[in-house]
Structure formats: structure tokens, C-alpha cells
Amino acid sequence: MTDRHTAYIVTLEAPIRDDDAQPTIDAIRQIKGVLDVRPVIAGMEQMSGAVRMDHEWRNALIQLVQNGTKPNE
């Protein structure tokens, strides 16, 4: 038995202004099987997630520069 997908989350490369977003929304709606498209308004949740990810990447790069690559243990 296989799993069934009920939705997909699409992440945009960069935030789009509300007044520029309609062509993108319309294009997604044209995909077969799409029932609805609802924008996620950029807010503090997205900003805090981006800040956390930046912090993790920065730390990983510092570790790489300081310690080099290590084989998987």
C-alpha cells in the first residue's frame, strides 16, 4: 500500500509583493489536481526560521574551516 499526498508546501525563492503575486498564484492553480492556493503572509515566524537556519549554516561553515572534513563515524 502506498501513501497518498493531500497537499504540497511550495517555498518561494524570495518574498513576492502581494500586488505582484497573482500571476504566480494563477499558474499554480492551473496545475492538474490543485483545489486551492492560499498565500502565506511573511511574518515573524518566517523571519525567525530564516535566522535560525542562517545561524546553523554559519556554525557549520566555521566548524568546517576550523576542523576540516571528518569521515562519518
N, C-alpha and C positions, 0 to 999 in steps of 0.2 A: 504494500500500500504506500502511496506517495503523499507527501504533504500538499496542501492546497494554499496558494497565495491569495490573500484577500486585499492586500494593499502594498504599495511601494512608497518609500520616502525618497524624494528627489532633492539633492542638495545642490544649490546653485553655486557657481564659482565665486560669485560676489553678489551682494545685495542689489536688487533691482528696484528702482523707484516705482512707487505704486502706479504712477501715471504712464510708465513705460512697460509695465508687466503684462498688459492684456494680450499682446501677440504670443508671448510665451505660454500663458495660460490657455489660450485658444489652441495652440499647437499640441499641448499635452492632452487636451480634451478630444482631439481628433484621433488619438491612438485607440485602436480597437479594444473594447472592453473597459475603457475608462468611464466611470459613472460620474465622478465629480472631481474638481480640482479646487482646493482651498489654500490660499496663501498663508504662510506662517509669517507673522509680522516680527521683524527684527526687534529684539529687546535685550534685556539684561541676561536672560538665560543663554542666548546665543553668544553674547559677548563673554560671559564668564566661562563658557565651554571653550571658546577660542583662546582665551587667556591661559586656561589650564593646559590645553594642547601645546601652545607655544612654550610654556614652561617645561613640559615633558620633553619636547624636541630639543630645547636649549640644553637641558641637563644631559640628554643622551649624546648630543654633539660634544659637550665638554668631556664626558666620560670617554668618548671615542678618541678625542685629541690627547687626553691625559694618559689613557691606558692602552690605546690601540685596540685592535680587534682580538677577541679571545674566542677560542673554539667553544662550541656549545658543550656544556657539561651534562 
